[in-house]
Amino acid sequence: MIATTADALAEPAGPRTVLGESARWDGEAWWWVDADPGHVWTRRPDGPAEPVVRNGGRTSLVQPDGAGAALVVQGTTLLAARRDHDRSWRLTGFGTVDVPDGWLVNDGAADASGNLWIGSIEPARTPGAGELIKVDSDGASTRQAGGITLSNGMVWSADGTELFHADTFGHVILRHRVDPASGTVTGSGVAFEIPAEDGLPDGLAADQGGGLWVALYGAGQVRRYTPDGTVDVVITIPTPQATSVELGGPDGRDVLITSAREGFSDADSAADPLAGRLFTARSPYPGRLRPMITLPAAAGPHA
């Protein structure tokens, strides 16, 4: 087994977050969010972090389109973030995720057709109340699976027929089988369990060697799981709340890890100055580029 410790990214490359999430690589740049204040950031390798959105309210997801723009999910609202003529960022709304009033949505993934798959969270976190939802490019939301308590990271298999999905409070990585012709879930089950003492499964990523990377909240680790559930790589960060992971960079072997300082007092934040930072490491396997989202050609301005 390979064990290593990640390095913290300093300012201005890695601004400190309250709840860093949704690390993404689009082939040229990194993206991530600070979920609670609602910041969205992007950064090219070796460059400074650039704010895309500041103080937008609860932001659970950024998903790039591979052409310099991205989907941003604020609350349940779907927004396209694009550069304007003056190179500033402009948000345009084009729909919502259809969930009951008061429910949240969390992390998600685009499929090979550019549709969004995202999880819902019932406010009381009732066991099994959450759902997996597909939002088509026309904005229609359809329920694909249920029985999820705290929906979190998602990543597709290489052939696009399986969606791996972290249920944080269920302590499992789910596997949804998807019919590529219809784009619907045909069955769901547990890919593998993660014991509570190992941490809470949060963000997911995948590599070209068939490995599944899992950020373990509370454990301060990212682990690579082989298809049979064996752990063969462990990356440790020097703070407990590891939240998401992505593989990318020029050769695909850079690892970006977000972290958080949820529930921290000012004194806690001062005592753990690395909580909420971005961390980097190297992977023995190149990452597998995620499918990119399809954004509408035009949408009205977001108020």
C-alpha angles and dihedrals in degrees: 000000000000116000124184142155122239124231122235118242111232127216132311092026096048118027114199114257136201093216112004112195147149101045109193139175119203099187094271109034143026123240132190141154139229094218106198102048089032103240122157121197137187130189137179117220111284091005134107123271113263121207113235096174129011125199095348097153125249106356116183104173147025117188118179124219095215093245100081098278131091146198113246121193113207111181100318095326121113114219133181113219111205135161116255125218091274091052092252118129121257126194122211123183121224108167149323137254107252106237132137118279112280095020122124132221122213139180124348148161140233119240127221090272092054096253122140123243113192139165129237126217124206110225095240092046089234107189111263096002097114126091143206110238131192118209111198123214088259090059099253115143120213128182111238105173141356139193094085122136106188110006114209141150123012135190133170129236115249093260095046095238097108131049116202111209132184118224098194099194092036089059091224144108107226125209117211116194110217129196104227092206096056098023092227134125113257098181143350135207145148115289091189141329126243113210114236091240089061093060136258117300110240127152124020136205135170137218137208091254093066095259126142116215118209128190108217112211113212093020098068091227145115115207132193114220122198118221091270092053098258116145112228103159127043122184115188125202120199095243129059106235105078106171114171141004137200135178120216143098128128095314097026093244100100114108119209117195125187123204139188146213098210113172093010121147119216087262091051091051091050092048093051105036092171094059108110094020127126117248133200135201139155127260127214087219128053115243125250112239112241121234112266127238122250111230124199116259092238138007137172121266117275112240 
